[in-house]
Structure formats: structure tokens, C-alpha cells
């Protein structure tokens, strides 16, 4: 279970890292540190609102039922403004609001529950160049996670120190054909020893194709593979866990792409059986 938790930590850190940077225009392959929320999520075009309806499979049947609705609001530069999750009756479960400073850099994120009480908030600290150097997350009044960053002169993250109940250090390597896209992340404990590493491969557009996680001994424990159309539209993803304590294989297919190349329907199969369906509506500026 320790490895599973660490894999989840990597996923969370990757999401946090995707919001690390300043406003940029959509030109060519952007370094990860400068990608907007939409770019990091692989969404194309000037998107104003994304609505996702998630349908979960009902156990022992072949039917699905609406489980939740996800609303994401973006500004004209591609940065997330608000994130709302509702239940099947469209009652708000969580409402997350993001605050930016006058330079358009994220400085705060607050999540409220159905009673409008703040359940979690994150403060982002930036340096004089606008690059994130620290973020602190509280659940209620208790410190949950503290992350500090070491960046290069262009804002690319070289190292992240993630402090939860334990300290985890992520070290980034950039040696691929695209500037600012990491090709390897070493995950180390508080003693500095590497116990897991992740490798990433990209296509000619700079889109992530392969993501593979290995233990310190070199044994593969997790892998993901993405397939894209010639216009960059996401078509298929596979994800596999290969732990002794947990093994699973997920297959996601993406359909009904709009004129921008963004998918409008996703189906996910787990171990060959339908697990969920997402129907997406996208509103553009």
C-alpha cells in the first residue's frame, strides 16, 4: 500500500506542477512550467467552460447512472478560474475558486463544501520572477501538504520537496528534444535515496505518449500509453498497475471530437468491463 500511496502522490504533484508558471500564448511546444491549465490538460482552443457528466456502471448490470457533474471555468488566457462538482441532482458538493494576482499568476485556491464552508485552501508563494517556490495546503485548520520548489532561471522545476506525513523529494531531468518537458522524475525519500523513478516520452507535438514508473531495482510497476490523431486529438489511453498487491488495466477511448480536436465522449473499461462514461460539453470564447 505504501507504493500505491506514493504513486498517488506523484499524480497529485504532477497536477500541481501543471499550474506552475506564468501566462503564455499558445505557440509551438510550451515548456511544462509555462503551460496554462488548458494546455497542461491537453485541451485545444480558447475554452470558456467545460461541463463533464460522469456516468458510473451499476454493479451486476450493463447500465450506467449519472454520478456527478463537473464544471470548469477558464479565463481567456487558458487558466482555471472555478471548479464545481455536483451530484446527480445538480446539488453542489465542492466549489473551488482560484485567485490570481495583477500579473495573472495563481496565488490562492479555496475549496468549499455544500454548506459554503472552506474545507481546503492552498496558498502559493512566488519569487520576483513570478515562478512558484512554495505551496501550502490546509484541510480545515490543519496543515496537510507543504511543497517547496527549486527552479532553474527559466522557471523549469528541478526539484520538488513534498512534505505530508513523510518527506518525498522529486527530482526532474530534462534531456529530450523539447525544452522544458521532463523526461524523468526520480522519487526519493527523506534520506535522499531514490526508490522509484518515472520516464516520459513525447510525440512530435510535445504530447505525452508514454509514462512508465519503475522501482529502484528497475522493475516496472505502472505504465500509461496515449494515442493521438494527426491533428493532435486524443484517441485512446491505456493505464496499467503491476504491483504485487494491486494489478489492474484501464482502457479509455475518446470519441465525437469537435472542430478543435477536443473529445466529447470518453468510455473507460477496467479489466475489459465498462467502468464509467463521461459526456463533455465545451463552450468557447
LINVENTA-V704466 format. One record per pair of residues at least 6 apart in sequence whose ideal C-beta (glycine too) atoms are under 8 Angstrom apart, sorted by sequence separation. I is the first residue (numbers start at 1). J is the second residue. D is the distance in whole Angstrom. If there is no record, write none. Layout:
i=<I & I>
j=<J & J>
d=<D & D>
This chain:
i=<24 & 38 & 57 & 58 & 74 & 75 & 86 & 87 & 100 & 101 & 112 & 113 & 126 & 127 & 137 & 138 & 151 & 152 & 161 & 162 & 174 & 188 & 189 & 202 & 203 & 214 & 215 & 228 & 229 & 241 & 257 & 258 & 268 & 269 & 43 & 57 & 58 & 73 & 74 & 85 & 86 & 99 & 100 & 111 & 112 & 125 & 126 & 136 & 137 & 150 & 151 & 161 & 162 & 174 & 176 & 187 & 188 & 201 & 202 & 213 & 214 & 227 & 228 & 241 & 256 & 257 & 267 & 268 & 32 & 56 & 72 & 73 & 84 & 85 & 98 & 99 & 110 & 111 & 124 & 125 & 137 & 149 & 150 & 161 & 162 & 174 & 175 & 186 & 187 & 200 & 201 & 212 & 213 & 226 & 227 & 240 & 241 & 255 & 256 & 268 & 30 & 38 & 55 & 56 & 73 & 85 & 99 & 111 & 125 & 136 & 137 & 150 & 160 & 161 & 173 & 174 & 175 & 187 & 201 & 213 & 227 & 240 & 254 & 255 & 256 & 267 & 268 & 24 & 26 & 55 & 72 & 73 & 84 & 85 & 98 & 99 & 110 & 111 & 124 & 125 & 135 & 136 & 149 & 150 & 159 & 160 & 172 & 173 & 186 & 187 & 200 & 212 & 213 & 226 & 227 & 239 & 240 & 255 & 267 & 268 & 21 & 24 & 55 & 56 & 71 & 72 & 73 & 83 & 84 & 98 & 99 & 110 & 124 & 125 & 135 & 136 & 149 & 159 & 173 & 186 & 187 & 199 & 200 & 212 & 226 & 238 & 239 & 254 & 255 & 266 & 20 & 21 & 22 & 24 & 54 & 55 & 71 & 72 & 83 & 84 & 97 & 109 & 110 & 123 & 134 & 135 & 148 & 159 & 160 & 172 & 173 & 185 & 199 & 211 & 212 & 225 & 238 & 254 & 255 & 265 & 266 & 20 & 21 & 23 & 26 & 53 & 54 & 70 & 71 & 82 & 83 & 96 & 97 & 108 & 109 & 122 & 123 & 134 & 147 & 148 & 158 & 159 & 172 & 173 & 184 & 185 & 198 & 199 & 210 & 211 & 224 & 225 & 237 & 238 & 239 & 253 & 265 & 18 & 21 & 54 & 70 & 71 & 82 & 96 & 108 & 122 & 134 & 147 & 158 & 171 & 184 & 198 & 210 & 211 & 224 & 237 & 238 & 252 & 253 & 265 & 266 & 17 & 21 & 53 & 54 & 70 & 71 & 82 & 83 & 96 & 97 & 108 & 109 & 122 & 133 & 134 & 147 & 157 & 170 & 171 & 184 & 185 & 198 & 199 & 210 & 223 & 224 & 236 & 237 & 252 & 264 & 265 & 53 & 54 & 69 & 81 & 82 & 95 & 96 & 107 & 108 & 121 & 122 & 133 & 146 & 147 & 156 & 170 & 183 & 184 & 197 & 198 & 209 & 210 & 223 & 224 & 236 & 252 & 264 & 18 & 52 & 53 & 68 & 69 & 81 & 94 & 95 & 107 & 120 & 121 & 132 & 145 & 146 & 170 & 171 & 183 & 196 & 197 & 209 & 222 & 223 & 236 & 237 & 251 & 252 & 263 & 264 & 19 & 51 & 52 & 68 & 69 & 80 & 94 & 106 & 120 & 131 & 133 & 145 & 156 & 169 & 170 & 182 & 183 & 196 & 208 & 209 & 222 & 235 & 236 & 250 & 251 & 262 & 264 & 18 & 51 & 68 & 69 & 79 & 94 & 105 & 107 & 120 & 132 & 145 & 168 & 169 & 181 & 196 & 197 & 207 & 209 & 222 & 223 & 235 & 250 & 50 & 51 & 52 & 67 & 68 & 93 & 119 & 120 & 131 & 144 & 168 & 169 & 195 & 196 & 221 & 222 & 234 & 250 & 262 & 19 & 50 & 51 & 67 & 69 & 79 & 93 & 95 & 105 & 119 & 168 & 169 & 181 & 195 & 207 & 221 & 222 & 233 & 249 & 18 & 49 & 50 & 66 & 92 & 167 & 168 & 194 & 220 & 221 & 248 & 249 & 260 & 18 & 49 & 65 & 91 & 166 & 167 & 169 & 171 & 193 & 205 & 248 & 49 & 50 & 120 & 127 & 131 & 156 & 166 & 176 & 178 & 233 & 258 & 260 & 48 & 49 & 68 & 79 & 94 & 105 & 130 & 157 & 176 & 177 & 181 & 196 & 203 & 207 & 250 & 48 & 106 & 129 & 154 & 176 & 47 & 77 & 79 & 103 & 205 & 48 & 178 & 229 & 233 & 232 & 233 & 234 & 46 & 231 & 233 & 47 & 46 & 229 & 38 & 37 & 39 & 38 & 36 & 37 & 38 & 36 & 37 & 36 & 37 & 26 & 23 & 23 & 19 & 19 & 22 & 23 & 22 & 23 & 22 & 19 & 33 & 22 & 22 & 21 & 20 & 21 & 20 & 33 & 16 & 33 & 34 & 33 & 31 & 33 & 31 & 32 & 33 & 31 & 32 & 20 & 16 & 22 & 13 & 21 & 20 & 20 & 17 & 17 & 34 & 13 & 31 & 33 & 31 & 32 & 13 & 29 & 31 & 32 & 29 & 30 & 31 & 32 & 29 & 9 & 9 & 13 & 9 & 10 & 6 & 42 & 10 & 29 & 30 & 10 & 29 & 6 & 10 & 10 & 44 & 6 & 6 & 42 & 3 & 10 & 7 & 67 & 76 & 64 & 3 & 62 & 64 & 64 & 7 & 7 & 45 & 47 & 44 & 57 & 44 & 45 & 57 & 3 & 44 & 57 & 43 & 56 & 57 & 56 & 55 & 54 & 55 & 54 & 55 & 54 & 55 & 53 & 52 & 53 & 52 & 53 & 52 & 51 & 52 & 50 & 51 & 50 & 51 & 50 & 51 & 49 & 50 & 7 & 49 & 47 & 48 & 47 & 48 & 45 & 47 & 48 & 46 & 47 & 4 & 43 & 45 & 46 & 3 & 4 & 3 & 4 & 1>
j=<30 & 44 & 63 & 64 & 80 & 81 & 92 & 93 & 106 & 107 & 118 & 119 & 132 & 133 & 143 & 144 & 157 & 158 & 167 & 168 & 180 & 194 & 195 & 208 & 209 & 220 & 221 & 234 & 235 & 247 & 263 & 264 & 274 & 275 & 50 & 64 & 65 & 80 & 81 & 92 & 93 & 106 & 107 & 118 & 119 & 132 & 133 & 143 & 144 & 157 & 158 & 168 & 169 & 181 & 183 & 194 & 195 & 208 & 209 & 220 & 221 & 234 & 235 & 248 & 263 & 264 & 274 & 275 & 40 & 64 & 80 & 81 & 92 & 93 & 106 & 107 & 118 & 119 & 132 & 133 & 145 & 157 & 158 & 169 & 170 & 182 & 183 & 194 & 195 & 208 & 209 & 220 & 221 & 234 & 235 & 248 & 249 & 263 & 264 & 276 & 39 & 47 & 64 & 65 & 82 & 94 & 108 & 120 & 134 & 145 & 146 & 159 & 169 & 170 & 182 & 183 & 184 & 196 & 210 & 222 & 236 & 249 & 263 & 264 & 265 & 276 & 277 & 34 & 36 & 65 & 82 & 83 & 94 & 95 & 108 & 109 & 120 & 121 & 134 & 135 & 145 & 146 & 159 & 160 & 169 & 170 & 182 & 183 & 196 & 197 & 210 & 222 & 223 & 236 & 237 & 249 & 250 & 265 & 277 & 278 & 32 & 35 & 66 & 67 & 82 & 83 & 84 & 94 & 95 & 109 & 110 & 121 & 135 & 136 & 146 & 147 & 160 & 170 & 184 & 197 & 198 & 210 & 211 & 223 & 237 & 249 & 250 & 265 & 266 & 277 & 32 & 33 & 34 & 36 & 66 & 67 & 83 & 84 & 95 & 96 & 109 & 121 & 122 & 135 & 146 & 147 & 160 & 171 & 172 & 184 & 185 & 197 & 211 & 223 & 224 & 237 & 250 & 266 & 267 & 277 & 278 & 33 & 34 & 36 & 39 & 66 & 67 & 83 & 84 & 95 & 96 & 109 & 110 & 121 & 122 & 135 & 136 & 147 & 160 & 161 & 171 & 172 & 185 & 186 & 197 & 198 & 211 & 212 & 223 & 224 & 237 & 238 & 250 & 251 & 252 & 266 & 278 & 32 & 35 & 68 & 84 & 85 & 96 & 110 & 122 & 136 & 148 & 161 & 172 & 185 & 198 & 212 & 224 & 225 & 238 & 251 & 252 & 266 & 267 & 279 & 280 & 32 & 36 & 68 & 69 & 85 & 86 & 97 & 98 & 111 & 112 & 123 & 124 & 137 & 148 & 149 & 162 & 172 & 185 & 186 & 199 & 200 & 213 & 214 & 225 & 238 & 239 & 251 & 252 & 267 & 279 & 280 & 69 & 70 & 85 & 97 & 98 & 111 & 112 & 123 & 124 & 137 & 138 & 149 & 162 & 163 & 172 & 186 & 199 & 200 & 213 & 214 & 225 & 226 & 239 & 240 & 252 & 268 & 280 & 35 & 69 & 70 & 85 & 86 & 98 & 111 & 112 & 124 & 137 & 138 & 149 & 162 & 163 & 187 & 188 & 200 & 213 & 214 & 226 & 239 & 240 & 253 & 254 & 268 & 269 & 280 & 281 & 37 & 69 & 70 & 86 & 87 & 98 & 112 & 124 & 138 & 149 & 151 & 163 & 174 & 187 & 188 & 200 & 201 & 214 & 226 & 227 & 240 & 253 & 254 & 268 & 269 & 280 & 282 & 37 & 70 & 87 & 88 & 98 & 113 & 124 & 126 & 139 & 151 & 164 & 187 & 188 & 200 & 215 & 216 & 226 & 228 & 241 & 242 & 254 & 269 & 70 & 71 & 72 & 87 & 88 & 113 & 139 & 140 & 151 & 164 & 188 & 189 & 215 & 216 & 241 & 242 & 254 & 270 & 282 & 40 & 71 & 72 & 88 & 90 & 100 & 114 & 116 & 126 & 140 & 189 & 190 & 202 & 216 & 228 & 242 & 243 & 254 & 270 & 40 & 71 & 72 & 88 & 114 & 189 & 190 & 216 & 242 & 243 & 270 & 271 & 282 & 41 & 72 & 88 & 114 & 189 & 190 & 192 & 194 & 216 & 228 & 271 & 73 & 74 & 144 & 151 & 155 & 180 & 190 & 200 & 202 & 257 & 282 & 284 & 73 & 74 & 93 & 104 & 119 & 130 & 155 & 182 & 201 & 202 & 206 & 221 & 228 & 232 & 275 & 74 & 132 & 155 & 180 & 202 & 74 & 104 & 106 & 130 & 232 & 76 & 206 & 257 & 261 & 261 & 262 & 263 & 76 & 261 & 263 & 78 & 78 & 261 & 74 & 74 & 78 & 78 & 77 & 78 & 79 & 78 & 79 & 79 & 80 & 78 & 77 & 79 & 79 & 80 & 103 & 104 & 104 & 105 & 105 & 106 & 131 & 130 & 131 & 131 & 131 & 132 & 132 & 151 & 135 & 154 & 155 & 155 & 154 & 156 & 155 & 156 & 157 & 156 & 157 & 149 & 147 & 155 & 147 & 155 & 155 & 157 & 157 & 160 & 180 & 160 & 178 & 180 & 179 & 180 & 162 & 178 & 180 & 181 & 179 & 180 & 181 & 182 & 181 & 162 & 164 & 170 & 168 & 170 & 168 & 207 & 185 & 205 & 206 & 187 & 206 & 187 & 196 & 198 & 232 & 195 & 196 & 234 & 196 & 213 & 213 & 276 & 285 & 274 & 215 & 274 & 276 & 277 & 221 & 222 & 260 & 262 & 260 & 273 & 261 & 262 & 274 & 221 & 262 & 275 & 262 & 275 & 276 & 276 & 276 & 276 & 277 & 277 & 278 & 278 & 279 & 278 & 278 & 279 & 279 & 280 & 280 & 280 & 281 & 280 & 281 & 281 & 282 & 282 & 283 & 282 & 283 & 241 & 283 & 282 & 283 & 283 & 284 & 282 & 284 & 285 & 284 & 285 & 243 & 282 & 284 & 285 & 243 & 245 & 245 & 246 & 245>
d=<6 & 8 & 8 & 7 & 6 & 6 & 5 & 6 & 6 & 5 & 5 & 5 & 6 & 5 & 8 & 6 & 6 & 6 & 7 & 5 & 7 & 5 & 6 & 6 & 5 & 5 & 6 & 6 & 6 & 6 & 5 & 6 & 8 & 6 & 7 & 5 & 6 & 7 & 6 & 7 & 6 & 7 & 6 & 7 & 7 & 7 & 6 & 7 & 5 & 7 & 6 & 8 & 7 & 7 & 4 & 7 & 7 & 8 & 6 & 7 & 7 & 8 & 6 & 5 & 7 & 7 & 7 & 5 & 7 & 6 & 6 & 5 & 6 & 5 & 6 & 6 & 6 & 6 & 6 & 6 & 4 & 6 & 5 & 5 & 7 & 6 & 5 & 5 & 6 & 6 & 5 & 6 & 5 & 6 & 5 & 7 & 8 & 6 & 4 & 5 & 6 & 6 & 4 & 6 & 4 & 5 & 4 & 4 & 4 & 8 & 8 & 4 & 7 & 8 & 6 & 6 & 8 & 4 & 4 & 4 & 4 & 5 & 4 & 7 & 5 & 8 & 8 & 5 & 8 & 6 & 8 & 8 & 7 & 8 & 7 & 7 & 8 & 7 & 7 & 7 & 8 & 5 & 7 & 8 & 6 & 4 & 5 & 6 & 8 & 7 & 7 & 7 & 7 & 7 & 7 & 7 & 7 & 4 & 5 & 8 & 8 & 8 & 6 & 4 & 8 & 5 & 8 & 8 & 5 & 5 & 8 & 4 & 5 & 8 & 8 & 8 & 6 & 7 & 4 & 5 & 7 & 7 & 5 & 5 & 5 & 7 & 5 & 7 & 8 & 7 & 8 & 5 & 6 & 7 & 7 & 6 & 7 & 8 & 8 & 7 & 7 & 7 & 8 & 7 & 7 & 5 & 7 & 5 & 8 & 8 & 7 & 7 & 7 & 7 & 8 & 7 & 7 & 5 & 7 & 7 & 4 & 6 & 5 & 7 & 7 & 6 & 5 & 8 & 4 & 7 & 4 & 6 & 5 & 7 & 4 & 6 & 5 & 7 & 6 & 5 & 7 & 7 & 6 & 7 & 6 & 5 & 7 & 5 & 7 & 4 & 7 & 5 & 8 & 5 & 8 & 7 & 7 & 7 & 7 & 5 & 7 & 8 & 7 & 7 & 7 & 7 & 5 & 7 & 6 & 7 & 7 & 7 & 7 & 8 & 7 & 8 & 8 & 6 & 5 & 6 & 7 & 7 & 8 & 8 & 7 & 5 & 8 & 5 & 8 & 4 & 8 & 6 & 8 & 4 & 7 & 7 & 5 & 5 & 5 & 4 & 5 & 8 & 5 & 8 & 6 & 8 & 5 & 7 & 4 & 7 & 7 & 7 & 5 & 7 & 7 & 8 & 7 & 7 & 8 & 7 & 7 & 7 & 8 & 5 & 8 & 7 & 7 & 7 & 7 & 7 & 7 & 8 & 7 & 8 & 7 & 8 & 7 & 5 & 5 & 7 & 7 & 8 & 6 & 5 & 6 & 6 & 5 & 5 & 7 & 6 & 6 & 7 & 4 & 6 & 7 & 6 & 6 & 6 & 6 & 8 & 5 & 5 & 8 & 7 & 8 & 7 & 7 & 6 & 7 & 4 & 7 & 8 & 6 & 7 & 5 & 7 & 8 & 7 & 7 & 6 & 7 & 8 & 6 & 8 & 7 & 6 & 8 & 7 & 7 & 7 & 6 & 5 & 8 & 7 & 7 & 7 & 6 & 8 & 8 & 6 & 8 & 7 & 5 & 8 & 5 & 6 & 4 & 7 & 6 & 8 & 7 & 8 & 5 & 7 & 6 & 7 & 8 & 6 & 8 & 8 & 7 & 7 & 7 & 8 & 5 & 7 & 7 & 7 & 7 & 7 & 7 & 7 & 5 & 5 & 6 & 7 & 7 & 8 & 6 & 6 & 7 & 6 & 8 & 6 & 7 & 7 & 8 & 6 & 5 & 6 & 6 & 8 & 8 & 7 & 3 & 7 & 4 & 4 & 6 & 7 & 8 & 6 & 6 & 6 & 6 & 6 & 8 & 7 & 7 & 7 & 7 & 7 & 4 & 7 & 8 & 8 & 7 & 6 & 6 & 8 & 7 & 8 & 4 & 5 & 7 & 8 & 6 & 5 & 7 & 7 & 7 & 7 & 7 & 7 & 8 & 5 & 8 & 8 & 8 & 8 & 6 & 7 & 6 & 7 & 7 & 6 & 8 & 7 & 7 & 7 & 5 & 7 & 7 & 6 & 5 & 8 & 5 & 8 & 4 & 6 & 7 & 6 & 6 & 5 & 7 & 7 & 7 & 7 & 6 & 7 & 6 & 4 & 6 & 6 & 8 & 3 & 5 & 5 & 4 & 7 & 5 & 7 & 8 & 7 & 7 & 5 & 7 & 8 & 6 & 6 & 7 & 5 & 8 & 7 & 7 & 8 & 5 & 7 & 7 & 7 & 7 & 4 & 7 & 5 & 8 & 7 & 6 & 6 & 8 & 7 & 7 & 7 & 7 & 6 & 8 & 6 & 6 & 7 & 7 & 6 & 8 & 6 & 6 & 6 & 6 & 5 & 2 & 6 & 8 & 7 & 7 & 6 & 7 & 6 & 7 & 6 & 6 & 7 & 7 & 7 & 7 & 7 & 7 & 7 & 3 & 7 & 8 & 7 & 7 & 8 & 6 & 6 & 8 & 7 & 7 & 7 & 6 & 7 & 8 & 7 & 7 & 6 & 8 & 6 & 4 & 8 & 5 & 7 & 5 & 7 & 5 & 7 & 6 & 6 & 6 & 8 & 6 & 5 & 6 & 6 & 4 & 8 & 7 & 5 & 7 & 7 & 5 & 5 & 7 & 8 & 5 & 7 & 8 & 6 & 4 & 7 & 8 & 5 & 8 & 7 & 8 & 8 & 4 & 6 & 5 & 7 & 6 & 8 & 6 & 5 & 6 & 8 & 7 & 8 & 6 & 4 & 6 & 7 & 8 & 6 & 7>
